[in-house]
């Protein structure tokens, strides 16, 4: 079981039609663009990809299509977590069979204040079901949305019980001291904060890179920072990221991408998310353009 994922990873959006159907053609086009323009890998069907608003059948179809069109699956980490253990098992099995480089797994996220034993049982089911073929499992720590945190103690228990099957962790908590502590638990354990501001720290080996929503937009600058140590490029990428502070992240990312790609269909979102207004889009575009005209 090899692990090739590191560096700048965009949490790719999922283009959708007004009726909620996934636009697979646009998805592949964006994936190809990102892989050719700075991203070392992509996180498919994550939070930015609105995965939890898609059915298991839709998520499975996306995974199958990405594999069928010949995109390099060794450069894809795919989200397979679900509230129902059986759904998470099914999706992770499919990811393993298709040959994705890793499965990014949310904890079961409906019930709150669950015990560590409950989370351990969930991962035990997934690990056992993907023994052969196996797939590296990445823990997805996003307690603000999932309501379940991968605490240091829980992460240690998962590593002790499942060993190298638990390959790393994506941290969307924004708690860098926590991320640094988790990264130090085990040699080779790969931690990816969700903020590209840590890319210089990643170059020094503390982290394995970042998995970022805004890398959909700043991939080239993030790559220049991570690969070449370009401080100016990193500053621009961070300034773009800061544009999204305090506004709906996924609808705003999609809206700005629609402007930059010249494709207004990208603005569509899945309920419960809703597109931002045209006024908000133009304000966002104006602020983005100011960064690159300075």
Rosetta silent file (secondary structure, phi, psi, omega in degrees, C-alpha in Angstrom):
SEQUENCE: XXXXXXXXXXXXXXXXXXXXXXXXXXXXXXXXXXXXXXXXXXXXXXXXXXXXXXXXXXXXXXXXXXXXXXXXXXXXXXXXXXXXXXXXXXXXXXXXXXXXXXXXXXXXXXXXXXXXXXXXXXXXXXXXXXXXXXXXXXXXXXXXXXXXXXXXXXXXXXXXXXXXXXXXXXXXXXXXXXXXXXXXXXXXXXXXXXXXXXXXXXXXXXXXXXXXXXXXXXXXXXXXXXXXXXXXXXXXXXXXXXXXXXXXXXXXXXXXXXXXXXXXXXXXXXXXXXXXXXXXXXXXXXXXXXXXXX
SCORE:     score description
SCORE:     0.000 S_00000001
   1 L     0.000  108.190 -177.071    0.000    0.000    0.000 S_00000001
   2 L  -101.556  155.238 -177.335    1.780    3.111   -1.262 S_00000001
   3 L  -129.922  114.692 -176.513    0.978    6.689   -0.445 S_00000001
   4 L  -111.235    7.589 -170.613    1.845    9.356   -2.979 S_00000001
   5 L   -90.530  123.914  173.321   -0.231   12.250   -1.684 S_00000001
   6 L  -166.888  170.106  174.742    1.501   15.422   -0.532 S_00000001
   7 E    90.097 -146.615 -176.227    1.863   19.090   -1.413 S_00000001
   8 E   -86.027  115.783 -177.948   -0.819   21.447   -2.698 S_00000001
   9 E  -122.418  118.320  175.807   -4.200   19.715   -2.781 S_00000001
  10 E   -85.059  133.230  170.428   -7.329   21.537   -3.919 S_00000001
  11 E   -81.702   91.097 -167.800  -10.606   20.462   -2.368 S_00000001
  12 L   -66.238  140.876  175.082  -12.265   20.483   -5.778 S_00000001
  13 L   -68.915  162.181  172.127  -15.789   21.793   -6.236 S_00000001
  14 L  -112.339  105.737  176.892  -18.522   19.571   -7.670 S_00000001
  15 L   -65.113  137.765 -179.583  -20.274   21.311  -10.597 S_00000001
  16 E  -136.191  153.261  174.091  -24.000   20.628  -10.598 S_00000001
  17 L   -81.582  170.734 -179.677  -26.983   21.404  -12.805 S_00000001
  18 L   -61.784  -27.699 -179.937  -30.013   23.294  -11.541 S_00000001
  19 L   -85.317    3.348  177.129  -31.798   19.969  -10.991 S_00000001
  20 L    92.237   -2.600  178.185  -28.999   18.741   -8.691 S_00000001
  21 L   -73.425  140.466  178.295  -27.388   16.358  -11.177 S_00000001
  22 E   -71.787  132.799  177.697  -23.597   16.285  -11.088 S_00000001
  23 L   -90.612   91.681 -173.404  -22.037   17.801  -14.214 S_00000001
  24 H   -66.873  -33.431  179.892  -19.358   15.193  -14.828 S_00000001
  25 H   -64.269  -46.826  179.191  -17.969   16.896  -17.933 S_00000001
  26 H   -66.363  -37.629  179.532  -17.303   20.135  -16.087 S_00000001
  27 H   -59.944  -47.270 -179.809  -15.903   18.229  -13.108 S_00000001
  28 H   -63.596  -40.863 -179.803  -13.320   16.465  -15.259 S_00000001
  29 H   -61.617  -44.060  179.291  -12.406   19.714  -17.006 S_00000001
  30 H   -66.875  -41.467  178.914  -11.768   21.507  -13.711 S_00000001
  31 H   -59.421  -45.720  179.271   -9.805   18.536  -12.344 S_00000001
  32 H   -62.074  -41.698  178.916   -7.568   18.511  -15.413 S_00000001
  33 H   -60.806  -46.430 -177.484   -7.045   22.258  -15.142 S_00000001
  34 H   -66.598  -40.006 -179.949   -6.053   22.084  -11.478 S_00000001
  35 H   -68.698  -27.231  179.134   -3.690   19.151  -11.982 S_00000001
  36 H   -88.167   -9.696 -173.249   -2.020   20.990  -14.849 S_00000001
  37 L  -128.334   44.233  167.973   -1.769   24.285  -12.980 S_00000001
  38 L   118.410  -23.174 -177.897   -0.100   23.653   -9.663 S_00000001
  39 L   -81.100  129.117  174.956   -2.019   21.010   -7.721 S_00000001
  40 L   -79.016  -24.123  179.026   -0.050   17.913   -6.841 S_00000001
  41 E  -159.399  171.858  179.024   -3.316   16.149   -5.971 S_00000001
  42 E  -130.724  145.675  171.411   -7.033   16.742   -5.552 S_00000001
  43 E  -101.052  104.393  179.740   -9.520   16.028   -2.787 S_00000001
  44 E   -86.523  140.937  174.147  -12.629   14.786   -4.584 S_00000001
  45 L    57.535   49.055  171.699  -16.022   14.796   -2.836 S_00000001
  46 L  -100.820 -159.216  178.611  -15.005   16.702    0.258 S_00000001
  47 L   -63.095  -45.976  178.333  -16.827   19.515    2.030 S_00000001
  48 L   -63.146  -28.834  177.215  -16.089   21.957   -0.791 S_00000001
  49 L   -83.185    6.948  175.816  -17.351   19.259   -3.144 S_00000001
  50 L    55.235   35.537 -173.629  -20.691   19.188   -1.257 S_00000001
  51 H   -61.045  -39.012 -176.796  -20.365   15.425   -0.814 S_00000001
  52 H   -73.515   -5.699  173.231  -22.744   15.167    2.128 S_00000001
  53 H   -97.809    0.163  177.177  -25.463   16.761   -0.044 S_00000001
  54 L  -103.165  150.165  175.654  -25.048   14.026   -2.654 S_00000001
  55 L   -73.739  164.284  175.707  -26.574   10.561   -2.469 S_00000001
  56 H   -60.386  -38.933  178.728  -24.385    7.482   -2.183 S_00000001
  57 H   -63.241  -41.248  178.240  -25.366    6.618   -5.752 S_00000001
  58 H   -65.552  -43.963  179.954  -24.259   10.065   -6.963 S_00000001
  59 H   -63.613  -40.770  178.386  -20.963    9.872   -5.094 S_00000001
  60 H   -63.042  -40.919 -179.186  -20.329    6.401   -6.465 S_00000001
  61 H   -65.717  -38.577  177.068  -21.054    7.592  -10.005 S_00000001
  62 H   -62.207  -47.677 -179.743  -18.611   10.485   -9.632 S_00000001
  63 H   -60.470  -45.322 -178.872  -15.876    8.141   -8.422 S_00000001
  64 H   -63.107  -41.585 -178.405  -16.532    5.665  -11.207 S_00000001
  65 H   -66.533  -43.461  178.487  -16.497    8.388  -13.875 S_00000001
  66 H   -58.578  -38.682  177.068  -13.235    9.907  -12.656 S_00000001
  67 H   -69.985  -42.511 -174.588  -11.702    6.452  -12.899 S_00000001
  68 H   -65.955  -33.475 -177.117  -13.264    5.665  -16.289 S_00000001
  69 L   -82.811   -2.767  173.445  -11.977    8.813  -18.017 S_00000001
  70 L    86.508   18.477  173.295   -8.416    8.004  -17.028 S_00000001
  71 L   -64.905  149.450 -174.645   -7.637   10.758  -14.568 S_00000001
  72 L   -73.039   98.682 -174.357   -4.565    9.832  -12.454 S_00000001
  73 H   -66.433  -18.380  175.753   -6.131    8.244   -9.390 S_00000001
  74 H   -71.945   -2.128  176.388   -2.762    8.224   -7.619 S_00000001
  75 H  -115.939   20.800 -179.718   -3.299   11.987   -7.371 S_00000001
  76 E  -127.192  127.641  166.095   -6.789   11.790   -5.869 S_00000001
  77 E  -105.759  127.246 -174.293   -7.931   11.545   -2.253 S_00000001
  78 E  -116.200  136.536  179.064  -11.676   10.908   -2.214 S_00000001
  79 E   -74.029  124.775 -178.699  -14.139   11.628    0.571 S_00000001
  80 L  -127.418    4.304  179.915  -15.924    8.458    1.695 S_00000001
  81 L   -70.756  152.846  179.913  -17.220    9.319    5.159 S_00000001
  82 L  -156.558  161.163  178.134  -20.936    9.103    5.879 S_00000001
  83 L   -68.796  -35.394  178.217  -23.333    9.212    8.777 S_00000001
  84 L   -92.108  128.109 -178.990  -24.308    5.574    8.149 S_00000001
  85 H   -57.569  -41.292 -178.792  -21.469    3.103    8.607 S_00000001
  86 H   -61.535  -36.553  178.116  -22.715    0.917    5.749 S_00000001
  87 H   -68.060  -42.825  178.121  -22.559    3.885    3.366 S_00000001
  88 H   -62.998  -39.848  177.456  -19.004    4.749    4.459 S_00000001
  89 H   -62.699  -47.768 -178.962  -17.994    1.103    4.013 S_00000001
  90 H   -58.724  -48.485 -176.940  -19.523    0.948    0.540 S_00000001
  91 H   -66.830  -38.214 -179.961  -17.848    4.152   -0.634 S_00000001
  92 H   -71.462  -37.330  174.156  -14.468    3.248    0.825 S_00000001
  93 H   -60.386  -43.846 -179.848  -14.612   -0.211   -0.749 S_00000001
  94 H   -63.665  -43.676  178.160  -15.367    1.381   -4.106 S_00000001
  95 H   -58.644  -40.817  179.312  -12.486    3.838   -3.709 S_00000001
  96 H   -66.584  -45.416 -178.694  -10.153    0.930   -2.953 S_00000001
  97 H   -63.693  -38.205 -177.643  -11.348   -1.164   -5.900 S_00000001
  98 H   -75.331  -25.138  177.175  -11.009    1.736   -8.331 S_00000001
  99 L   101.220   24.020  174.789   -7.513    2.568   -7.122 S_00000001
 100 L   -64.538  150.364 -175.248   -7.804    5.976   -5.486 S_00000001
 101 L   -73.807  -20.212  179.934   -4.692    6.995   -3.559 S_00000001
 102 E  -168.768  155.325  174.816   -6.563    7.612   -0.333 S_00000001
 103 E  -112.663  123.855  177.446   -9.962    7.785    1.354 S_00000001
 104 E   -95.383  115.469 -167.058  -10.737   10.893    3.417 S_00000001
 105 E  -117.281  113.027  168.658  -13.159    9.750    6.089 S_00000001
 106 E   -67.219  151.644  169.112  -15.393   11.938    8.211 S_00000001
 107 L   -71.502  162.806  174.208  -16.521   10.452   11.512 S_00000001
 108 L   -61.202  126.889 -159.947  -20.225    9.519   11.696 S_00000001
 109 L  -117.559    8.030  179.125  -21.653   12.993   12.111 S_00000001
 110 L   -85.830  -55.071 -179.734  -25.318   12.981   13.052 S_00000001
 111 L   -74.737  135.949 -179.771  -25.247   11.920   16.708 S_00000001
 112 L  -104.013  162.158 -178.736  -23.297   14.257   18.971 S_00000001
 113 L    57.767   35.719  177.860  -21.337   13.458   22.126 S_00000001
 114 L   -74.126  158.474 -179.438  -20.666    9.953   20.843 S_00000001
 115 L   -81.910  161.382  174.284  -18.129    7.820   22.669 S_00000001
 116 H   -60.892  -35.348 -179.649  -14.683    6.963   21.399 S_00000001
 117 H   -60.567  -39.407  179.202  -15.811    3.343   21.300 S_00000001
 118 H   -63.663  -42.394  179.008  -18.532    4.231   18.822 S_00000001
 119 H   -68.058  -40.067  177.837  -16.076    5.991   16.512 S_00000001
 120 H   -60.268  -41.676 -179.993  -13.597    3.123   16.885 S_00000001
 121 H   -63.908  -38.883  177.129  -16.309    0.634   15.859 S_00000001
 122 H   -59.476  -49.343 -178.990  -17.113    2.743   12.792 S_00000001
 123 H   -71.287  -30.763  175.830  -13.484    2.709   11.650 S_00000001
 124 H   -60.821  -41.123  178.651  -13.114   -0.961   12.514 S_00000001
 125 H   -63.386  -41.883 -178.578  -15.918   -1.717   10.062 S_00000001
 126 H   -68.765  -45.518 -177.885  -14.260    0.362    7.326 S_00000001
 127 H   -63.387  -45.461 -179.600  -10.772   -1.031    7.859 S_00000001
 128 H   -62.260  -37.930 -176.688  -11.967   -4.645    7.911 S_00000001
 129 H   -74.276  -16.973 -178.322  -14.039   -4.144    4.768 S_00000001
 130 L  -118.311   36.065  178.176  -11.086   -2.696    2.854 S_00000001
 131 L   -67.893  -41.492  179.572   -8.445   -5.213    3.854 S_00000001
 132 L  -149.405  116.933   -6.299   -8.019   -6.371    0.255 S_00000001
 133 L   -71.918  148.789 -179.496   -7.701   -4.307   -1.769 S_00000001
 134 L   -94.452  163.939  179.214   -6.621   -1.864    0.886 S_00000001
 135 L  -146.266  137.843  175.579   -6.579    1.907    0.697 S_00000001
 136 L   -61.430  135.531 -179.662   -4.856    4.490    2.918 S_00000001
 137 E  -107.681  129.048  176.782   -7.373    6.118    5.255 S_00000001
 138 E  -111.628  128.412  178.088   -7.123    9.784    6.163 S_00000001
 139 E   -76.248  138.912 -179.051   -9.073   11.080    9.133 S_00000001
 140 E  -111.185  102.559 -177.917  -11.098   14.218    8.405 S_00000001
 141 E   -93.807  104.142  178.398  -11.132   16.471   11.456 S_00000001
 142 L  -142.925   65.287 -171.736  -13.809   19.143   11.035 S_00000001
 143 H   -62.339  -24.459  179.540  -15.580   19.277   14.401 S_00000001
 144 H   -62.488  -30.414  178.479  -17.332   22.578   13.648 S_00000001
 145 H  -104.147  -40.935 -176.285  -19.453   20.738   11.076 S_00000001
 146 H   -79.171  -27.996 -176.928  -19.231   17.062   12.042 S_00000001
 147 L    78.621    1.400 -179.457  -19.592   17.611   15.788 S_00000001
 148 L  -129.155  119.198 -177.443  -17.061   14.823   16.379 S_00000001
 149 L   -97.595  142.786  169.309  -13.392   15.661   16.919 S_00000001
 150 L   -85.388   82.819  179.890  -10.417   13.414   16.317 S_00000001
 151 L   -63.119  165.364  177.874   -8.874   14.233   19.661 S_00000001
 152 H   -57.633  -44.145 -178.671   -5.256   13.373   20.305 S_00000001
 153 H   -64.028  -43.382  179.570   -6.312   10.402   22.429 S_00000001
 154 H   -64.513  -41.119  179.449   -8.748    9.094   19.805 S_00000001
 155 H   -63.809  -41.285  177.061   -6.148    9.472   17.049 S_00000001
 156 H   -60.235  -44.155  179.958   -3.595    7.561   19.128 S_00000001
 157 H   -62.208  -41.517  179.055   -6.104    4.758   19.660 S_00000001
 158 H   -63.358  -41.509  178.585   -6.849    4.573   15.931 S_00000001
 159 H   -66.369  -40.127  179.871   -3.129    4.388   15.147 S_00000001
 160 H   -66.516  -36.352 -175.708   -2.577    1.715   17.783 S_00000001
 161 H   -83.708  -34.549 -170.822   -5.480   -0.385   16.530 S_00000001
 162 H  -119.674   -0.805  171.914   -5.163    0.001   12.785 S_00000001
 163 H    56.508 -134.435 -174.153   -1.507    0.896   12.257 S_00000001
 164 H   -71.682   -9.022  174.323   -0.460    2.125    8.847 S_00000001
 165 H   -62.466  -28.654  175.094   -3.988    1.844    7.472 S_00000001
 166 E   -90.854   98.210 -168.513   -4.516    5.231    9.140 S_00000001
 167 E   -86.851  -24.968 -176.111   -2.212    7.211    6.887 S_00000001
 168 E   179.880 -166.944 -175.736   -2.885   10.773    7.952 S_00000001
 169 E  -150.221  134.416  167.429   -5.345   13.494    8.886 S_00000001
 170 E   -96.935  127.303 -177.715   -6.864   16.538    7.247 S_00000001
 171 E  -111.107  112.323  175.875   -7.426   19.242    9.842 S_00000001
 172 L  -107.588   19.515  179.239  -10.115   21.821    9.173 S_00000001
 173 L   -79.591  -22.499 -175.591  -10.332   22.953   12.793 S_00000001
 174 L    79.338    5.800 -177.813   -7.923   25.858   12.253 S_00000001
 175 L   -96.075   92.218 -175.588   -6.090   24.855   15.437 S_00000001
 176 H   -65.649  -38.540  174.832   -2.442   24.777   14.376 S_00000001
 177 H   -57.115  -40.018  175.886   -1.067   23.692   17.772 S_00000001
 178 H   -61.728  -47.044 -177.763   -3.403   20.700   17.549 S_00000001
 179 H   -61.299  -40.195  179.408   -2.283   19.962   13.974 S_00000001
 180 H   -66.129  -39.650  178.737    1.376   20.112   14.989 S_00000001
 181 H   -63.565  -44.733 -179.920    0.742   17.776   17.918 S_00000001
 182 H   -63.587  -39.917 -179.624   -1.067   15.267   15.696 S_00000001
 183 H   -63.111  -24.551 -178.584    1.711   15.445   13.100 S_00000001
 184 L   -91.239    2.168 -176.191    4.190   14.447   15.792 S_00000001
 185 L   -69.011  -33.202 -173.986    2.342   11.344   16.946 S_00000001
 186 L  -155.253  135.215  177.938    3.999    8.977   14.509 S_00000001
 187 L   -61.075  130.989  179.583    6.774    9.176   11.963 S_00000001
 188 L    87.055   -3.109  177.660    5.312    9.276    8.497 S_00000001
 189 L   -77.829  121.275 -168.912    1.831   10.253    9.678 S_00000001
 190 E   -95.547  122.097 -179.058    0.706   12.842    7.154 S_00000001
 191 E  -116.578  133.115 -178.083   -1.164   15.895    8.355 S_00000001
 192 E  -125.186   98.546  170.409   -2.776   18.429    6.011 S_00000001
 193 E   -62.915  160.922 -176.208   -4.134   21.659    7.494 S_00000001
 194 L   -91.465    2.813 -176.205   -6.842   23.275    5.390 S_00000001
 195 L  -113.724  123.884 -178.877   -5.086   26.652    5.177 S_00000001
 196 H   -67.096   -9.876  178.313   -2.398   27.295    2.558 S_00000001
 197 H   -60.689  -17.515 -178.232   -0.754   29.775    4.938 S_00000001
 198 H   -90.305    6.936 -171.946    1.157   26.778    6.396 S_00000001
 199 H   -62.751  -33.559  177.175    2.891   25.888    3.144 S_00000001
 200 H   -67.564  -37.553  175.925    6.284   27.223    4.226 S_00000001
 201 H   -64.743  -36.902  176.795    5.987   25.138    7.384 S_00000001
 202 H   -65.511  -37.468  177.280    5.111   22.182    5.179 S_00000001
 203 H   -59.846  -31.053 -179.585    8.259   22.790    3.126 S_00000001
 204 L   -83.159   -4.493  173.003   10.232   22.384    6.330 S_00000001
 205 L   101.532   -0.328 -179.972    8.609   19.002    6.904 S_00000001
 206 L   -68.275  -42.138  178.794    6.159   19.724    9.729 S_00000001
 207 L  -120.931  167.045 -179.679    3.160   19.016    7.505 S_00000001
 208 L   -94.062    2.696 -179.221    2.696   17.072    4.273 S_00000001
 209 E   136.973 -158.560  177.622    1.004   19.988    2.539 S_00000001
 210 E  -135.272  153.810  171.770   -2.444   21.538    2.646 S_00000001
 211 E  -120.347  106.764 -166.561   -5.911   20.586    1.456 S_00000001
 212 E  -128.428  139.262  173.853   -7.608   23.864    0.675 S_00000001
 213 L   -66.223  -41.787 -175.561  -10.869   25.070   -0.844 S_00000001
 214 L   -75.463   -9.944  172.979   -9.258   28.257   -2.110 S_00000001
 215 H   -65.555  -15.424  169.293   -6.548   26.292   -3.919 S_00000001
 216 H   -56.294  -29.363 -174.710   -9.252   25.903   -6.579 S_00000001
 217 H  -106.653  -31.256 -171.126   -8.415   29.530   -7.330 S_00000001
 218 H  -112.439   22.347 -172.837   -4.822   29.954   -6.118 S_00000001
 219 H   -53.709  -45.293 -177.280   -3.238   26.665   -7.215 S_00000001
 220 H   -63.275  -42.634 -179.601   -0.386   28.271   -9.161 S_00000001
 221 H   -69.285  -38.617  177.455    0.572   30.589   -6.328 S_00000001
 222 H   -63.403  -40.992  179.988    0.323   27.804   -3.766 S_00000001
 223 H   -65.380  -40.073  178.210    2.554   25.604   -5.920 S_00000001
 224 H   -62.852  -36.739  178.588    5.121   28.394   -6.282 S_00000001
 225 H   -69.122  -49.193 -175.312    5.165   28.760   -2.511 S_00000001
 226 H   -72.165  -43.507 -174.695    5.418   25.036   -1.733 S_00000001
 227 H   -81.510  -35.015 -172.095    7.720   23.983   -4.543 S_00000001
 228 H  -117.141   -4.350 -178.925    9.940   27.059   -4.829 S_00000001
 229 L    71.861   27.678 -176.125    9.617   28.854   -1.493 S_00000001
 230 L   -78.279  102.592 -177.870    8.093   31.921   -3.174 S_00000001
 231 H   -66.130  -36.920 -179.935    6.988   34.127   -0.275 S_00000001
 232 H   -65.225  -40.996  178.092    5.306   36.664   -2.567 S_00000001
 233 H   -63.764  -40.760  178.759    3.189   33.982   -4.187 S_00000001
 234 H   -63.957  -40.863  179.130    2.156   32.692   -0.776 S_00000001
 235 H   -59.477  -41.929  178.488    1.191   36.203    0.330 S_00000001
 236 H   -64.671  -43.113 -179.798   -1.085   36.544   -2.701 S_00000001
 237 H   -62.797  -40.499 -179.885   -2.673   33.156   -2.068 S_00000001
 238 H   -68.798  -37.657  177.424   -3.337   34.008    1.574 S_00000001
 239 H   -63.371  -39.370  176.715   -4.836   37.359    0.632 S_00000001
 240 H   -64.819  -43.951  178.656   -7.219   35.585   -1.730 S_00000001
 241 H   -57.171  -40.783 -177.662   -8.145   33.117    0.992 S_00000001
 242 H   -66.202  -18.216  176.350   -8.915   35.984    3.339 S_00000001
 243 L   -60.330  -24.870 -172.723  -11.487   37.314    0.855 S_00000001
 244 L   -95.182    2.023  178.538  -13.771   34.481    1.959 S_00000001
 245 L   -65.043  126.376  175.248  -13.674   35.239    5.669 S_00000001
 246 L    82.339    4.080  176.555  -17.179   35.779    6.985 S_00000001
 247 L  -124.290  160.425 -177.924  -19.001   34.817    3.778 S_00000001
 248 L   -60.428  116.286 -168.866  -20.444   31.448    2.664 S_00000001
 249 H   -65.184  -56.898 -172.686  -17.326   29.601    1.560 S_00000001
 250 H   -65.456  -48.943  177.434  -18.532   27.019   -0.959 S_00000001
 251 H   -59.650  -34.172 -178.755  -21.067   29.219   -2.804 S_00000001
 252 H   -73.797  -39.637  174.827  -18.497   32.019   -2.946 S_00000001
 253 H   -58.785  -47.732 -179.106  -15.728   29.749   -4.242 S_00000001
 254 H   -62.613  -40.244 -179.086  -18.069   28.479   -6.933 S_00000001
 255 H   -64.590  -45.585 -179.372  -19.172   32.004   -7.840 S_00000001
 256 H   -67.721  -38.514  176.273  -15.643   33.334   -8.207 S_00000001
 257 H   -62.304  -37.593  176.780  -14.607   30.276  -10.206 S_00000001
 258 H   -59.078  -40.679  177.910  -17.556   30.901  -12.488 S_00000001
 259 H   -68.156  -45.076 -175.327  -16.234   34.402  -13.154 S_00000001
 260 H   -72.110  -32.767  179.072  -12.627   33.314  -13.624 S_00000001
 261 H   -88.903   -6.184 -176.352  -13.514   30.335  -15.840 S_00000001
 262 L    63.278   38.927 -174.657  -16.133   32.310  -17.770 S_00000001
 263 L  -140.025   96.259 -174.677  -18.713   29.661  -16.923 S_00000001
 264 H   -69.763  -13.237  177.719  -21.763   30.833  -15.027 S_00000001
 265 H   -67.791  -19.440 -177.666  -23.037   27.269  -14.575 S_00000001
 266 H   -69.579  -15.078 -177.099  -20.415   26.786  -11.876 S_00000001
 267 H   -69.955  -20.646 -174.335  -22.388   29.007   -9.489 S_00000001
 268 L   -62.581  139.492  177.331  -24.999   26.289   -8.892 S_00000001
 269 L  -127.425  169.192  176.666  -25.024   24.674   -5.444 S_00000001
 270 L  -101.373  141.601  173.609  -26.907   21.867   -3.754 S_00000001
 271 L   -57.403  142.724   11.668  -29.374   22.466   -0.909 S_00000001
 272 L   -88.184    2.691  176.151  -28.999   23.490    1.835 S_00000001
 273 L   -74.946  152.769 -179.940  -26.344   25.769    0.301 S_00000001
 274 L  -136.686  145.434  179.648  -27.571   28.573   -1.937 S_00000001
 275 L   -61.035  150.821  173.874  -25.749   30.734   -4.496 S_00000001
 276 L   -80.288  165.685 -174.957  -24.663   34.213   -3.473 S_00000001
 277 L   -76.560  164.488  176.719  -26.205   37.224   -5.205 S_00000001
 278 H   -61.851  -36.233  177.397  -24.877   38.941   -8.317 S_00000001
 279 H   -62.990  -44.643  179.025  -24.022   41.975   -6.217 S_00000001
 280 H   -65.139  -37.429  178.581  -21.978   39.800   -3.858 S_00000001
 281 H   -62.826  -45.675 -177.972  -20.294   38.092   -6.802 S_00000001
 282 H   -67.295  -35.719  175.901  -19.210   41.405   -8.318 S_00000001
 283 H   -63.907  -42.912  179.664  -17.927   42.643   -4.968 S_00000001
 284 H   -64.811  -43.927  179.232  -15.909   39.462   -4.555 S_00000001
 285 H   -63.649  -40.697  178.831  -14.518   39.689   -8.094 S_00000001
 286 H   -62.593  -43.660  179.494  -13.558   43.319   -7.585 S_00000001
 287 H   -67.011  -36.232  176.489  -11.687   42.517   -4.369 S_00000001
 288 H   -63.640  -46.716 -178.176   -9.953   39.589   -6.095 S_00000001
 289 H   -63.789  -31.477  178.294   -8.858   41.790   -8.993 S_00000001
 290 H   -63.464  -34.464 -179.640   -7.457   44.374   -6.569 S_00000001
 291 H   -63.140  -42.592 -174.163   -5.062   41.764   -5.187 S_00000001
 292 H   -92.030   -4.367  175.562   -3.542   41.025   -8.571 S_00000001
 293 H  -100.381   -8.098 -177.484   -3.535   44.613   -9.834 S_00000001
 294 L   -70.767    0.000    0.000   -1.623   45.965   -6.820 S_00000001
